[in-house]
Amino acid sequence: MSTRTIGIIMNGVSGRMGYRQHLVRSILAIREQGGVLLSDGTRVQVEPILVGRSEAKLAELAAKHGIEHWSTDLDSVLADPTWQVYADFLVTKARSAAIRKAIAAGKAIYTEKPTAETAADALDLANLAEAAGIKNGVVHDKLYLPGMQKLKRLIDSGFFGRILSVRGEFGYWVFEGGWQDAQRPSWNYRAEDGGGIVVDMFPHWSYVLENLFGRVESVYARAVTHIDERVDEQGRPYRATADDAAYAVFELEGGIVAQLNSSWTVRVNRDELVQFQVDGTHGSAVVGLFGCKIQPRNATPKPVWNPDLEDTHDYDADWIDVPTNEVFENGFKTQWEDFLRHVLEDGPHPYDFLAGARGMYLAEQGLESSRSGRRLELEDVRTTALPLEDAVASA
């Protein structure tokens, strides 16, 4: 019996995320398991074609992983009906133009975020894809992490009672690139190349907050460039023009207040590189990428503030670990499987280009809030076809 296959164009796999998470840990892992499992119990195998600018890099990756197809000619690949899905892992500056070509070619599209450099462009892509009737998806990997899935179960079970607030810390120290090599690419720190932690992280915060707690209704943010000179991959000093830290307060529907700090200039003193504390009337949780611990109200201690006496209470011991009752696979792989089921059998996949546009809109408004020093209300672009210029003007 012949095996069905779906052809996937993978553009930008020589980059860090495109290679590690999307090629190796997702598509090749799906190929190794025999394809994506559909609701009727059958499997459809995946067949990737690697696309990029460097013939040498593409040939090396293809040979290393036993991939038959690769090309430096995106236009010809898009014109070939063999390839049904276009996947984009390019730098942000190059993404919109490539996605527009894929829309014109009628491909289903799956992309990293942000989907474009501006919210207006991101919303235009969403409108174009909808008008063309093509299936589209944007990476929402944080929702698939074990810690976030445990948190979602707590929320759905009513554990928190009424949720009051969310506090989040994300970040780590990224070396400047002088006496020790930087662990992030230098373009991340140049605004003219699409860099900046607000553009990088606020789209993540957008989908995490709206899918777990509620729509973001306002933002007040302060974006800062703490380190203004760094050293690039060739050992040359350069001026850092993009923000490397952002401190933000988001107000969510239902009265929930979220305070999230994002920084590449912080030394870690927490269990994981990202950590959220959710407080509710009936209980609280502290959640990371993998871990989740809770404190219900009937096990909450009764601290008393007395600065004259040393507090010897072990507050960490008051928290209960949430057990891992199932095996969670790589979040990128799991979302890839969901998207492929969406393409192959119209399975649910709400994380589309419009969600990507909301993320970029939040990033832009966060930067504008930082520039103006004002709290900005956000338009609900989930349910409106307003041109984004109108949405921004009314915020």
C-alpha positions as CSV (number, residue, x, y, z in Angstrom):
1,M,0.0,0.0,0.0
2,S,1.4,3.4,-1.0
3,T,2.0,6.0,1.7
4,R,0.6,9.4,1.4
5,T,3.0,12.3,1.7
6,I,2.8,16.0,2.1
7,G,5.6,18.2,0.7
8,I,6.9,21.0,3.0
9,I,9.1,23.9,1.8
10,M,11.4,24.8,4.7
11,N,12.9,28.3,4.0
12,G,15.6,29.4,6.4
13,V,16.6,26.1,8.0
14,S,20.3,27.1,8.3
15,G,19.3,29.5,11.1
16,R,19.3,28.4,14.8
17,M,15.6,28.0,15.3
18,G,14.9,26.8,11.8
19,Y,17.4,24.0,12.1
20,R,17.2,22.9,15.7
21,Q,13.5,23.2,16.5
22,H,11.7,23.0,13.1
23,L,13.9,20.7,11.0
24,V,15.6,18.4,13.5
25,R,13.2,18.3,16.4
26,S,9.9,18.6,14.4
27,I,9.9,17.6,10.8
28,L,12.6,15.0,10.9
29,A,11.2,13.6,14.2
30,I,7.8,13.3,12.5
31,R,9.4,11.6,9.5
32,E,11.2,9.2,11.9
33,Q,8.0,8.2,13.6
34,G,6.3,7.4,10.2
35,G,4.5,10.7,9.6
36,V,1.7,12.6,11.3
37,L,-1.2,10.6,12.8
38,L,-4.6,11.6,11.5
39,S,-8.0,11.2,13.4
40,D,-8.9,8.1,11.3
41,G,-5.7,6.3,12.5
42,T,-3.8,6.7,9.2
43,R,-0.5,8.5,8.8
44,V,0.7,10.9,6.3
45,Q,4.5,11.1,5.8
46,V,6.3,14.4,5.5
47,E,8.8,15.2,2.7
48,P,10.8,18.4,3.3
49,I,12.7,20.5,0.7
50,L,15.3,22.8,2.1
51,V,15.4,26.3,0.7
52,G,18.0,29.1,1.3
53,R,20.7,31.2,-0.2
54,S,23.8,29.0,0.3
55,E,24.1,25.9,-1.9
56,A,27.0,24.7,0.3
57,K,25.0,24.9,3.6
58,L,21.9,23.3,2.0
59,A,23.8,20.5,0.5
60,E,25.6,19.8,3.8
61,L,22.3,19.7,5.8
62,A,20.6,17.6,3.2
63,A,23.5,15.0,3.2
64,K,23.7,15.0,7.0
65,H,20.0,14.2,7.5
66,G,19.3,12.1,4.4
67,I,17.1,14.8,2.7
68,E,16.7,14.3,-1.0
69,H,15.5,17.8,-2.0
70,W,17.0,21.3,-1.6
71,S,17.1,24.5,-3.7
72,T,18.2,28.1,-3.8
73,D,15.4,29.1,-6.1
74,L,12.3,29.8,-4.0
75,D,10.2,30.9,-6.9
76,S,10.5,27.6,-8.8
77,V,9.8,25.6,-5.6
78,L,6.7,27.6,-4.9
79,A,5.5,26.9,-8.5
80,D,5.9,23.2,-8.0
81,P,2.6,21.5,-6.8
82,T,4.7,18.8,-5.1
83,W,5.1,21.1,-2.2
84,Q,1.9,22.0,-0.5
85,V,3.1,23.8,2.6
86,Y,5.4,26.8,2.9
87,A,7.3,27.2,6.2
88,D,9.2,30.4,7.0
89,F,12.1,30.7,9.5
90,L,13.8,33.7,7.8
91,V,14.9,36.8,9.7
92,T,12.0,39.1,10.2
93,K,13.0,41.6,7.5
94,A,12.8,39.0,4.8
95,R,9.7,37.2,6.0
96,S,6.8,39.3,4.6
97,A,8.0,39.3,1.0
98,A,8.4,35.5,1.0
99,I,5.0,34.9,2.6
100,R,3.3,37.1,0.0
101,K,4.9,34.9,-2.7
102,A,3.6,31.8,-0.9
103,I,0.1,33.3,-0.6
104,A,0.1,34.1,-4.4
105,A,1.2,30.5,-5.0
106,G,-1.7,29.1,-3.0
107,K,0.4,27.3,-0.4
108,A,-0.7,26.6,3.1
109,I,1.7,28.6,5.3
110,Y,3.3,28.1,8.7
111,T,5.7,30.7,10.0
112,E,7.8,31.8,12.9
113,K,6.8,35.1,14.5
114,P,6.7,38.0,14.2
115,T,5.0,37.5,10.9
116,A,6.1,41.0,9.6
117,E,8.1,44.0,10.7
118,T,5.0,46.1,11.3
119,A,1.5,45.4,12.6
120,A,0.0,46.9,9.5
121,D,1.9,44.5,7.3
122,A,1.1,41.6,9.6
123,L,-2.6,42.4,9.4
124,D,-2.4,42.8,5.6
125,L,-0.9,39.3,5.4
126,A,-3.8,38.0,7.5
127,N,-6.3,39.6,5.2
128,L,-4.5,38.4,2.1
129,A,-4.4,34.8,3.4
130,E,-8.1,34.9,4.3
131,A,-9.0,36.3,0.9
132,A,-7.0,33.6,-0.8
133,G,-8.7,30.9,1.3
134,I,-5.4,29.3,2.4
135,K,-4.7,27.7,5.7
136,N,-2.1,29.6,7.8
137,G,-0.5,29.2,11.2
138,V,2.0,31.1,13.4
139,V,4.3,29.4,16.0
140,H,2.8,29.5,19.5
141,D,5.3,27.2,21.0
142,K,5.1,28.5,24.6
143,L,1.5,27.2,24.9
144,Y,2.7,23.7,24.2
145,L,5.4,23.6,27.0
146,P,4.8,21.2,29.9
147,G,4.6,24.0,32.5
148,M,2.1,26.0,30.4
149,Q,-0.1,22.9,29.8
150,K,-0.1,22.2,33.6
151,L,-1.1,25.9,34.1
152,K,-3.9,25.6,31.6
153,R,-5.3,22.6,33.4
154,L,-5.3,24.5,36.7
155,I,-7.2,27.4,35.1
156,D,-9.7,25.1,33.4
157,S,-10.3,23.2,36.7
158,G,-11.1,26.5,38.6
159,F,-8.2,26.0,40.9
160,F,-7.4,29.7,41.2
161,G,-11.0,31.0,41.9
162,R,-11.0,34.5,40.5
163,I,-7.6,35.2,38.9
164,L,-6.2,38.5,40.2
165,S,-2.7,38.9,38.7
166,V,0.1,37.4,36.7
167,R,3.7,38.3,37.3
168,G,6.4,37.0,34.9
169,E,10.2,37.2,34.6
170,F,11.9,36.2,31.4
171,G,15.6,36.6,30.5
172,Y,19.2,35.9,31.2
173,W,22.6,37.6,30.7
174,V,23.6,37.7,27.0
175,F,27.4,38.4,26.9
176,E,28.4,41.5,25.0
177,G,30.7,39.5,22.7
178,G,34.0,40.9,23.8
179,W,35.8,38.8,26.4
180,Q,33.2,36.1,25.9
181,D,31.1,35.3,22.8
182,A,27.5,36.4,22.8
183,Q,25.0,33.6,22.7
184,R,22.5,35.5,20.5
185,P,23.1,36.9,17.0
186,S,24.2,40.5,16.8
187,W,21.2,41.5,14.6
188,N,19.0,41.1,17.7
189,Y,20.6,44.3,19.1
190,R,20.2,46.5,16.0
191,A,16.8,48.1,15.5
192,E,17.5,48.7,11.9
193,D,17.8,44.9,11.4
194,G,14.6,44.1,13.2
195,G,16.1,43.5,16.6
196,G,14.9,44.3,20.1
197,I,13.4,42.3,23.0
198,V,10.0,44.0,22.6
199,V,9.6,42.8,19.0
200,D,11.0,39.4,20.0
201,M,9.0,38.8,23.2
202,F,5.8,40.8,23.2
203,P,4.3,38.6,20.4
204,H,4.9,35.7,22.8
205,W,3.3,37.5,25.7
206,S,0.3,38.4,23.4
207,Y,-0.6,34.8,22.7
208,V,0.3,33.5,26.2
209,L,-1.9,36.1,27.9
210,E,-4.9,35.9,25.6
211,N,-5.0,32.1,25.4
212,L,-4.6,31.5,29.1
213,F,-6.1,34.6,30.8
214,G,-7.9,36.9,28.4
215,R,-7.5,39.6,25.8
216,V,-4.9,42.3,26.4
217,E,-6.8,45.5,26.7
218,S,-4.0,48.0,27.5
219,V,-0.2,48.2,27.8
220,Y,2.2,50.4,29.7
221,A,5.8,49.7,28.9
222,R,9.3,50.9,29.3
223,A,11.8,49.6,26.8
224,V,15.5,50.2,27.5
225,T,18.9,49.7,25.9
226,H,21.0,49.0,28.9
227,I,24.1,48.0,27.0
228,D,24.7,50.3,24.0
229,E,27.9,48.7,22.6
230,R,28.5,45.1,21.8
231,V,30.8,43.0,19.6
232,D,29.6,41.1,16.5
233,E,30.4,37.7,15.2
234,Q,33.5,39.0,13.4
235,G,34.9,40.6,16.5
236,R,33.9,44.1,15.5
237,P,32.4,46.5,18.0
238,Y,29.0,47.9,17.0
239,R,26.4,50.3,18.5
240,A,23.4,48.5,20.0
241,T,20.4,50.4,18.8
242,A,17.6,48.0,19.9
243,D,16.1,47.6,23.3
244,D,17.6,44.8,25.4
245,A,15.1,45.0,28.3
246,A,11.4,45.8,28.7
247,Y,9.3,46.3,31.8
248,A,5.6,46.2,31.1
249,V,2.1,46.2,32.7
250,F,-0.7,44.6,30.7
251,E,-4.4,44.9,31.7
252,L,-6.5,42.0,30.6
253,E,-10.2,41.5,30.1
254,G,-11.9,40.5,33.4
255,G,-9.7,42.9,35.4
256,I,-6.5,40.7,35.5
257,V,-3.3,42.7,35.8
258,A,-0.1,41.1,34.3
259,Q,3.3,42.5,35.0
260,L,6.0,41.0,32.8
261,N,9.7,41.8,32.7
262,S,11.8,40.7,29.7
263,S,15.6,41.2,29.7
264,W,18.8,40.1,28.1
265,T,20.7,41.9,30.8
266,V,19.7,40.0,33.9
267,R,21.5,37.3,35.9
268,V,19.2,34.5,36.7
269,N,18.0,33.8,40.2
270,R,14.9,31.6,39.6
271,D,14.3,28.0,38.8
272,E,13.9,28.5,35.0
273,L,14.7,31.2,32.4
274,V,11.0,32.1,32.3
275,Q,8.8,32.0,35.3
276,F,5.2,33.1,36.0
277,Q,3.4,33.5,39.2
278,V,-0.4,33.5,39.0
279,D,-2.4,34.6,42.0
280,G,-6.1,34.0,42.6
281,T,-8.6,34.1,45.4
282,H,-8.5,30.3,45.9
283,G,-4.9,29.6,45.1
284,S,-1.6,30.5,43.4
285,A,0.8,28.8,41.1
286,V,4.4,29.4,40.0
287,V,5.1,28.0,36.5
288,G,8.1,27.7,34.3
289,L,8.8,26.0,31.0
290,F,8.6,22.6,32.7
291,G,7.8,22.9,36.4
292,C,4.6,23.9,38.1
293,K,4.0,24.3,41.8
294,I,0.9,25.4,43.6
295,Q,-0.3,26.8,46.9
296,P,-4.1,26.5,47.7
297,R,-5.7,28.9,50.1
298,N,-6.2,26.3,52.8
299,A,-2.4,25.7,52.8
300,T,-1.4,29.3,52.6
301,P,0.9,30.5,55.5
302,K,0.1,33.6,57.5
303,P,3.2,35.9,57.3
304,V,3.6,38.8,59.7
305,W,5.8,41.7,58.7
306,N,8.4,42.4,61.4
307,P,11.6,43.9,60.1
308,D,13.2,43.7,63.5
309,L,13.3,40.0,63.6
310,E,14.9,37.5,61.2
311,D,12.2,35.5,59.3
312,T,13.2,31.9,59.5
313,H,10.1,30.5,57.8
314,D,10.9,28.3,54.7
315,Y,8.4,29.8,52.2
316,D,9.6,27.6,49.4
317,A,8.5,24.5,51.4
318,D,4.9,25.8,51.4
319,W,4.5,25.0,47.7
320,I,3.4,21.7,46.2
321,D,4.8,20.3,42.9
322,V,2.2,19.5,40.3
323,P,3.1,16.0,39.1
324,T,3.8,15.2,35.4
325,N,1.1,12.8,34.7
326,E,1.8,12.4,31.0
327,V,4.7,12.6,28.6
328,F,4.9,16.0,26.9
329,E,6.7,16.0,23.5
330,N,8.7,18.9,22.1
331,G,6.2,21.8,21.8
332,F,7.4,22.8,18.3
333,K,6.8,19.2,17.1
334,T,3.4,19.0,18.7
335,Q,2.3,22.3,17.1
336,W,3.6,21.2,13.7
337,E,1.5,18.0,14.0
338,D,-1.6,20.1,14.9
339,F,-1.0,22.4,11.9
340,L,-0.5,19.5,9.5
341,R,-3.8,18.0,10.7
342,H,-5.4,21.4,10.1
343,V,-4.1,21.3,6.5
344,L,-4.8,17.6,5.8
345,E,-8.2,17.1,7.5
346,D,-9.3,20.6,8.6
347,G,-8.4,20.0,12.2
348,P,-8.6,22.9,14.6
349,H,-5.7,25.4,14.7
350,P,-6.6,28.9,16.0
351,Y,-3.1,30.2,16.0
352,D,-3.3,31.9,12.6
353,F,-1.9,35.1,10.9
354,L,-4.5,37.2,12.7
355,A,-3.0,36.0,16.0
356,G,0.4,37.0,14.6
357,A,-0.9,40.4,13.8
358,R,-2.2,40.9,17.3
359,G,1.2,40.0,18.6
360,M,3.0,42.6,16.4
361,Y,0.3,45.2,17.3
362,L,1.1,44.6,21.0
363,A,4.8,45.0,20.3
364,E,4.3,48.3,18.4
365,Q,2.0,49.7,21.1
366,G,4.5,48.6,23.7
367,L,7.2,50.6,22.0
368,E,4.9,53.6,21.5
369,S,4.0,53.4,25.2
370,S,7.7,53.5,26.1
371,R,8.3,56.5,23.8
372,S,5.3,58.5,25.0
373,G,5.3,57.5,28.6
374,R,1.6,56.7,28.3
375,R,-0.7,53.8,29.0
376,L,-2.3,52.8,25.7
377,E,-5.6,51.0,25.2
378,L,-5.6,48.3,22.5
379,E,-8.3,47.7,19.9
380,D,-9.6,44.1,19.7
381,V,-8.3,43.1,16.3
382,R,-9.7,39.6,16.7
383,T,-13.2,40.7,15.6
384,T,-12.6,43.7,13.5
385,A,-11.5,44.2,9.9
386,L,-10.4,47.8,10.7
387,P,-7.3,48.9,8.8
388,L,-4.6,48.9,11.5
389,E,-4.0,52.7,11.1
390,D,-7.6,53.2,12.3
391,A,-7.1,50.8,15.2
392,V,-3.9,52.6,16.3
393,A,-5.5,56.0,16.0
394,S,-8.4,54.9,18.2
395,A,-6.2,53.4,20.9
